[in-house]
Amino acid sequence: MTGSPPIRLPAPLGGAPDLLVLAGEHSGDEHAARMVAGLLSRRRGLRVAALGGPRLAAAGAQLLHDRTAVSVVGLSEVLWNAAYFRAVIEETVRWIAAHRPSAVCFVDNSGVNLRIARALRLRGISAKGGGTVRTLYYISPQVWASRADRRFEMARDLDALAVIFPFETRCYADTGLPVEFVGHPFLAPDYRPPVRHDPDGPVLLLPGSRVRAVARIFPALLAGYGQFSSGSGARPAVVLYPSGPIREQLESLPLPEGVRLQQAGAPVGASAALTSSGTMSMHCALAGIPGAIAYRTDPLTYVMGKLLVRVPHLGIANILLGEPMYPEYIQGAASPGSLARELSSCVGDPERRARAARESAALRAMLAHRPGGEADWLSKNLP
């Protein structure tokens, strides 16, 4: 996105907002929207502005800029879009300085959001820098996986943090930052998951929501499914996608017979899944769908990840359980043969289905949503 036009955020409607929400990518937009909808149901009349996406707008926020249009993964993609991210950071800080919301709530997306929090402190705008704007953060960066020292920078720049995994509160115990576990948003009472387990259903192919990552991962999933579908006991496949641009990308590839595209929405019943390591892998794990993770990234990001990441697994369900609920096939290991064998095992092995159900139950108990959850946490931390 080099050479992209300057970003200029519009003025807030109705005067200084009570809250500015900063989210990036589709999952951040989704989680932030649920939080904002819950907040507005508790405190009607609050003025909320946001950088995020269409779901935040539908939840009642004034959408200042659509951040879901640019979703990246990996160091090379960050570098390619560096000018865009610098523009977002600079313009967001300018807007906050000009319009002084009572609070800013950052949602995930730490590469951009932590830089904004730091700038607000250094410029004396945030409460941590002697100003008036409270800085809150929902969904912690994975300090337990890499760059653990970030926790001290966060304590310096933030007023409060809400986390979605119970062990994360311990990660900040030596910082003085107020941290609260609010439960996982996928287990909130009103949350509608996009997938469910159906032992007689199709298989799911889930390449993710980021354009460049999809370009690397989807061909591997198709090749694995193609080899699986040539054998006995094969079944059709559904490819779930989050947005129009991803659909256009998927349609540019020749799809084997039996594969159909469907936008994520009403729950899809599935017997097995081949998934990238992101949000959808967690949906599948919580639903008890047996499957495997396939992940491919550019060589530079892969090498850097091997040097920096300190966890034994890539998928968050595997990390939480301490064992591979979803076998992981990374880079060249995501071969057609290995992925086809995983699908055959998922649909043909009753013990594997039973184990997936047990592991799903353990995850759901571990991540149970707290009453009020993130909306109550946000409400009590607003001025």
C-alpha positions as CSV (number, residue, x, y, z in Angstrom):
1,M,0.0,0.0,0.0
2,T,2.9,2.3,-0.7
3,G,1.8,5.7,-2.0
4,S,-1.7,5.4,-0.4
5,P,-3.6,8.7,0.0
6,P,-3.4,10.6,3.3
7,I,-5.9,9.6,6.0
8,R,-8.1,12.3,7.4
9,L,-10.6,11.3,10.1
10,P,-13.9,13.2,10.2
11,A,-15.0,15.2,13.3
12,P,-17.1,13.4,15.9
13,L,-20.9,13.9,15.7
14,G,-22.4,15.8,18.6
15,G,-19.2,17.0,20.2
16,A,-16.4,15.2,22.0
17,P,-17.1,11.5,22.3
18,D,-17.3,9.6,25.5
19,L,-15.3,6.7,24.0
20,L,-13.1,6.1,21.0
21,V,-12.6,2.4,20.0
22,L,-9.6,1.4,18.0
23,A,-9.8,-2.1,16.3
24,G,-8.2,-3.6,13.3
25,E,-9.1,-6.6,11.1
26,H,-12.3,-8.5,10.9
27,S,-12.0,-10.3,14.3
28,G,-11.2,-7.1,16.1
29,D,-14.2,-5.4,14.6
30,E,-16.4,-8.3,15.6
31,H,-15.2,-8.4,19.2
32,A,-15.2,-4.6,19.6
33,A,-18.8,-4.5,18.2
34,R,-20.1,-6.9,20.8
35,M,-18.4,-4.9,23.5
36,V,-19.8,-1.6,22.3
37,A,-23.3,-3.0,21.9
38,G,-23.2,-4.3,25.4
39,L,-21.9,-1.0,26.7
40,L,-24.6,1.0,25.0
41,S,-27.3,-1.3,26.4
42,R,-26.1,-0.4,29.9
43,R,-25.3,3.3,29.4
44,R,-27.6,4.7,26.8
45,G,-26.7,8.0,25.3
46,L,-23.0,7.5,25.3
47,R,-21.2,8.9,22.2
48,V,-18.9,6.3,20.7
49,A,-16.6,6.8,17.7
50,A,-14.4,4.1,16.2
51,L,-11.8,3.0,13.8
52,G,-12.8,-0.5,12.9
53,G,-15.3,-1.9,10.5
54,P,-18.9,-2.4,9.6
55,R,-19.8,-4.4,12.7
56,L,-18.8,-1.5,15.0
57,A,-20.9,0.8,12.9
58,A,-23.9,-1.5,13.2
59,A,-23.3,-1.7,17.0
60,G,-23.9,2.1,17.3
61,A,-20.4,3.6,16.9
62,Q,-19.6,6.5,14.5
63,L,-17.2,4.8,12.1
64,L,-14.4,7.2,11.3
65,H,-12.3,4.9,9.2
66,D,-12.6,1.2,8.0
67,R,-9.5,-0.6,9.3
68,T,-10.8,-4.0,8.1
69,A,-9.9,-3.1,4.5
70,V,-6.2,-3.7,5.3
71,S,-5.5,-7.0,7.1
72,V,-1.9,-8.2,7.2
73,V,0.1,-11.0,8.7
74,G,3.8,-11.4,8.8
75,L,6.8,-9.1,8.8
76,S,7.0,-8.6,5.0
77,E,3.3,-7.5,4.8
78,V,3.8,-5.1,7.7
79,L,6.8,-3.6,5.9
80,W,4.8,-3.4,2.6
81,N,2.0,-1.5,4.4
82,A,4.3,0.6,6.7
83,A,3.2,3.9,5.2
84,Y,-0.4,3.2,5.8
85,F,0.1,2.2,9.4
86,R,2.2,5.3,10.1
87,A,-0.6,7.4,8.6
88,V,-3.2,5.7,10.8
89,I,-1.1,6.2,13.9
90,E,-0.3,9.9,13.2
91,E,-3.9,10.8,12.2
92,T,-5.4,8.9,15.2
93,V,-3.2,10.7,17.7
94,R,-4.0,14.0,16.0
95,W,-7.7,13.3,16.2
96,I,-7.6,12.3,19.9
97,A,-5.6,15.5,20.7
98,A,-8.1,17.6,18.9
99,H,-11.4,16.0,20.1
100,R,-10.4,14.6,23.5
101,P,-12.6,11.6,24.1
102,S,-13.0,10.7,27.7
103,A,-11.4,7.3,27.0
104,V,-9.8,5.3,24.3
105,C,-10.3,1.5,24.2
106,F,-7.7,-0.4,22.1
107,V,-8.8,-3.8,20.8
108,D,-6.1,-6.3,20.0
109,N,-3.9,-5.2,17.0
110,S,-1.0,-4.4,19.2
111,G,1.4,-3.4,16.5
112,V,-0.6,-0.2,15.8
113,N,-2.4,0.2,19.1
114,L,0.6,0.1,21.5
115,R,2.3,2.8,19.4
116,I,-0.7,5.0,19.7
117,A,-0.9,4.5,23.5
118,R,2.8,5.4,23.7
119,A,2.4,8.6,21.6
120,L,-0.6,9.7,23.7
121,R,1.5,9.4,26.9
122,L,4.6,11.2,25.4
123,R,2.4,14.1,24.2
124,G,0.7,14.5,27.5
125,I,-2.7,13.6,26.2
126,S,-3.4,10.4,28.1
127,A,-4.0,10.1,31.8
128,K,-0.7,8.2,32.0
129,G,1.0,11.3,30.5
130,G,-0.7,13.8,32.7
131,G,-3.7,14.4,30.4
132,T,-7.3,13.5,30.7
133,V,-7.9,10.6,28.3
134,R,-8.0,7.2,29.9
135,T,-6.4,4.4,27.9
136,L,-8.0,0.9,28.1
137,Y,-7.1,-2.3,26.3
138,Y,-9.2,-5.3,25.5
139,I,-7.6,-8.6,24.2
140,S,-4.0,-8.6,25.3
141,P,-1.1,-9.0,22.8
142,Q,0.5,-12.4,23.3
143,V,3.2,-11.4,25.6
144,W,3.4,-15.0,26.8
145,A,4.5,-16.1,23.3
146,S,7.0,-13.5,22.4
147,R,8.4,-10.1,23.5
148,A,7.4,-10.5,27.1
149,D,9.0,-7.1,28.0
150,R,6.0,-5.4,26.3
151,R,4.1,-5.9,29.5
152,F,6.1,-3.2,31.3
153,E,5.5,-0.8,28.4
154,M,1.8,-1.5,28.6
155,A,1.8,-0.8,32.3
156,R,3.5,2.5,31.7
157,D,1.0,3.5,28.9
158,L,-2.4,2.0,29.9
159,D,-4.9,2.4,32.8
160,A,-6.5,-1.0,32.6
161,L,-6.5,-4.3,30.6
162,A,-9.1,-7.0,30.0
163,V,-7.8,-10.4,28.9
164,I,-9.6,-13.4,27.4
165,F,-7.4,-16.3,28.6
166,P,-7.3,-16.9,32.4
167,F,-3.6,-17.5,32.6
168,E,-2.9,-14.0,31.1
169,T,-3.6,-12.3,34.4
170,R,-0.4,-13.9,35.8
171,C,1.7,-12.6,32.9
172,Y,1.2,-9.0,34.3
173,A,1.5,-9.8,38.0
174,D,4.8,-8.0,38.3
175,T,3.7,-4.8,36.4
176,G,1.1,-3.0,38.6
177,L,-1.3,-2.8,35.6
178,P,-4.9,-3.6,36.6
179,V,-5.8,-6.8,34.6
180,E,-9.1,-8.6,34.6
181,F,-10.1,-11.9,33.0
182,V,-13.5,-11.3,31.4
183,G,-13.9,-14.7,29.6
184,H,-13.6,-15.5,25.9
185,P,-16.0,-13.6,23.6
186,F,-16.8,-16.8,21.7
187,L,-18.5,-18.1,24.9
188,A,-20.7,-15.1,25.6
189,P,-24.4,-16.0,26.1
190,D,-25.5,-14.1,23.0
191,Y,-22.7,-15.1,20.7
192,R,-23.6,-17.1,17.6
193,P,-20.7,-19.3,16.5
194,P,-20.2,-19.7,12.7
195,V,-19.6,-23.4,12.9
196,R,-20.9,-26.5,14.7
197,H,-20.0,-30.2,14.7
198,D,-22.1,-32.5,12.4
199,P,-20.5,-35.9,12.0
200,D,-22.4,-36.3,8.7
201,G,-21.6,-32.8,7.4
202,P,-19.1,-31.5,4.8
203,V,-15.6,-30.7,5.6
204,L,-14.5,-27.1,6.2
205,L,-11.7,-25.3,4.4
206,L,-10.8,-22.2,6.4
207,P,-7.9,-20.2,4.8
208,G,-8.3,-17.1,7.0
209,S,-9.2,-13.4,6.5
210,R,-5.9,-11.8,5.3
211,V,-5.4,-11.6,1.6
212,R,-1.7,-12.5,1.4
213,A,-2.0,-15.3,4.0
214,V,-5.0,-16.7,2.1
215,A,-2.9,-16.7,-1.1
216,R,-0.4,-19.0,0.5
217,I,-2.7,-21.2,2.6
218,F,-5.7,-21.8,0.4
219,P,-3.9,-23.7,-2.4
220,A,-2.5,-26.1,0.2
221,L,-6.0,-26.7,1.6
222,L,-7.4,-27.3,-1.8
223,A,-4.7,-29.7,-2.7
224,G,-5.2,-31.7,0.5
225,Y,-9.0,-31.8,0.0
226,G,-8.5,-32.8,-3.7
227,Q,-6.4,-35.8,-2.6
228,F,-8.9,-36.7,0.1
229,S,-11.9,-36.4,-2.2
230,S,-10.4,-38.9,-4.7
231,G,-10.7,-41.7,-2.1
232,S,-13.6,-43.6,-0.7
233,G,-15.8,-42.0,1.9
234,A,-15.1,-38.5,0.7
235,R,-17.6,-35.7,1.2
236,P,-18.2,-32.2,-0.1
237,A,-16.3,-29.1,1.2
238,V,-17.4,-25.7,2.3
239,V,-15.0,-22.7,2.2
240,L,-16.0,-20.0,4.7
241,Y,-14.8,-16.5,4.0
242,P,-15.3,-13.3,6.0
243,S,-15.7,-10.6,3.3
244,G,-16.2,-9.7,-0.4
245,P,-12.5,-9.1,-1.2
246,I,-11.6,-12.6,0.2
247,R,-14.4,-14.2,-1.9
248,E,-13.0,-12.5,-5.0
249,Q,-9.6,-13.9,-4.2
250,L,-11.0,-17.4,-3.6
251,E,-12.9,-17.3,-6.9
252,S,-9.7,-16.5,-8.8
253,L,-8.6,-20.1,-8.2
254,P,-10.0,-23.2,-9.9
255,L,-12.2,-24.9,-7.3
256,P,-12.4,-28.8,-7.4
257,E,-15.8,-30.4,-7.8
258,G,-17.6,-30.6,-4.5
259,V,-16.2,-27.3,-3.1
260,R,-18.5,-24.4,-2.6
261,L,-17.9,-20.9,-1.1
262,Q,-20.1,-19.5,1.7
263,Q,-19.8,-16.3,3.6
264,A,-19.6,-16.8,7.4
265,G,-22.9,-16.2,9.0
266,A,-25.5,-18.8,10.2
267,P,-23.7,-21.8,11.8
268,V,-22.4,-24.4,9.3
269,G,-22.3,-28.0,10.4
270,A,-19.1,-29.8,9.6
271,S,-17.5,-33.1,10.2
272,A,-13.9,-32.0,9.9
273,A,-11.8,-28.9,9.2
274,L,-8.5,-27.8,7.6
275,T,-7.9,-24.4,9.0
276,S,-5.3,-21.6,9.3
277,S,-4.1,-20.9,12.8
278,G,-6.3,-17.8,13.4
279,T,-9.8,-17.1,14.7
280,M,-11.6,-19.9,12.9
281,S,-9.4,-22.6,14.4
282,M,-10.6,-21.5,17.8
283,H,-14.2,-21.6,16.6
284,C,-13.7,-25.1,15.4
285,A,-12.0,-26.3,18.6
286,L,-14.8,-24.9,20.8
287,A,-17.4,-26.6,18.5
288,G,-15.6,-30.0,18.9
289,I,-14.9,-30.3,15.1
290,P,-11.9,-32.6,14.6
291,G,-9.3,-31.2,12.2
292,A,-5.8,-29.9,11.5
293,I,-4.0,-26.6,11.1
294,A,-2.1,-25.7,7.9
295,Y,0.0,-22.6,7.9
296,R,2.3,-21.1,5.3
297,T,4.0,-17.7,5.5
298,D,6.8,-15.9,3.7
299,P,10.3,-17.2,4.5
300,L,11.4,-14.0,6.4
301,T,8.4,-14.1,8.7
302,Y,8.9,-17.9,9.3
303,V,12.6,-17.4,10.2
304,M,11.8,-14.5,12.5
305,G,9.0,-16.4,14.2
306,K,11.3,-19.4,14.9
307,L,13.7,-17.0,16.6
308,L,11.1,-15.0,18.6
309,V,8.2,-17.2,19.5
310,R,8.5,-19.2,22.7
311,V,5.4,-21.5,22.7
312,P,5.4,-25.1,21.5
313,H,2.3,-24.8,19.3
314,L,0.8,-22.4,16.8
315,G,-2.9,-22.9,17.4
316,I,-4.3,-21.2,20.5
317,A,-6.4,-24.3,21.4
318,N,-3.3,-26.4,21.3
319,I,-1.5,-23.9,23.5
320,L,-4.3,-23.8,26.1
321,L,-4.7,-27.6,26.2
322,G,-0.9,-28.2,26.3
323,E,-1.3,-30.8,23.5
324,P,-2.1,-30.8,19.8
325,M,-5.9,-31.1,19.5
326,Y,-5.2,-30.0,16.0
327,P,-2.0,-31.4,14.4
328,E,0.0,-28.5,12.9
329,Y,1.5,-28.6,9.4
330,I,3.7,-25.6,8.8
331,Q,5.4,-24.5,5.6
332,G,6.4,-27.5,3.4
333,A,4.9,-29.9,5.9
334,A,1.4,-28.8,4.7
335,S,1.5,-31.2,1.9
336,P,-1.5,-32.7,0.0
337,G,-0.9,-36.1,1.4
338,S,-0.6,-35.1,5.0
339,L,-3.7,-33.0,4.9
340,A,-5.7,-35.6,3.1
341,R,-4.7,-38.2,5.7
342,E,-5.9,-35.8,8.4
343,L,-9.3,-35.4,6.8
344,S,-9.7,-39.2,6.4
345,S,-8.9,-39.7,10.1
346,C,-11.3,-37.0,11.2
347,V,-14.3,-38.4,9.3
348,G,-13.5,-42.1,9.7
349,D,-12.1,-42.5,13.2
350,P,-14.8,-42.5,16.0
351,E,-12.1,-42.2,18.7
352,R,-10.8,-39.0,17.1
353,R,-14.2,-37.5,17.1
354,A,-14.7,-38.5,20.8
355,R,-11.3,-36.9,21.7
356,A,-12.2,-33.7,19.9
357,A,-15.5,-33.5,22.0
358,R,-13.6,-34.0,25.2
359,E,-11.0,-31.4,24.4
360,S,-13.7,-29.0,23.4
361,A,-15.5,-29.4,26.7
362,A,-12.2,-28.7,28.5
363,L,-11.7,-25.5,26.5
364,R,-15.2,-24.3,27.2
365,A,-14.8,-24.8,30.9
366,M,-11.4,-23.0,30.9
367,L,-12.7,-20.0,28.9
368,A,-16.2,-19.6,30.3
369,H,-17.5,-16.0,29.9
370,R,-17.8,-14.0,33.0
371,P,-21.2,-12.4,33.8
372,G,-21.3,-9.0,32.1
373,G,-17.9,-9.8,30.5
374,E,-16.1,-7.1,28.5
375,A,-19.0,-4.7,28.4
376,D,-19.2,-4.4,32.2
377,W,-15.4,-4.1,32.4
378,L,-15.5,-1.2,29.9
379,S,-18.4,0.5,31.6
380,K,-16.7,0.5,35.1
381,N,-13.5,1.8,33.6
382,L,-15.0,4.8,31.7
383,P,-14.9,8.1,33.5
